[in-house]
């Protein structure tokens, strides 16, 4: 429900198929993705880090439900993380050391 609104009124099956093919390639599968560029797709959507985190959470739950080991799920999450900058339309991305919340870096908050 946290990201469902982005797909309302869209061809959900086509989006799912595009995601499946893109993610298959990203995770080491055959290079067959011929869809639109991620920046072009998401430039007017208005995604935030919260939305990307929700997507990662959904992916982790789905992979866990398939019985994958935690280490594999973590590896998928780490592989997906660099995509965040493109989806947020950040020219140079945001490194963990630069993401400051309440004056503290990610490392400070751990």
Secondary structure, 3 states (H helix, E strand, C coil): CCCHHHHCCCCHHHHHHHHHHHHHHHCCCCCCCCCCCHHHHHCCCCCCHHHHHHHHHHHHHHHHHCCCCHHHHHHHHHHHHCHHHHHCCCCCCCCHHHCCECCECHHHHC
